[in-house]
Amino acid sequence: LYIVPGLAFDRRGGRMGQGAGFYDRYLARALDASQSSLKPGGPSPRPVLIGVTLDELIVEEVPRDEHDLLMDVVLAPSLPSCSS
């Protein structure tokens, strides 16, 4: 489970960070590692990505590139659960 900050989110799970790509790179490595883990019974389940934000930071659409990861859930006070 990863709680991910952002400057803005959309209802499809898009996230706008600060532009350096730190979280996208870190989370991509974490997701790859979870899938390549050799554990009894197979790979680990994929970690859940949760964006937590304020209502004012929910926008219609966040611009995304191919390397940007989508959040599985975005939580805000008026959006108890907004899945991608």
Buried (B, 14 or more C-beta within 10 A) or exposed (E): EBEBEBEBBBBBBBBBBEEEEEBBEEBBEBBEEBEEEEEEEEEEEEBEBBBBBEEEBBBEEBEBEEEBBBBBBBBBEEBEEBEB
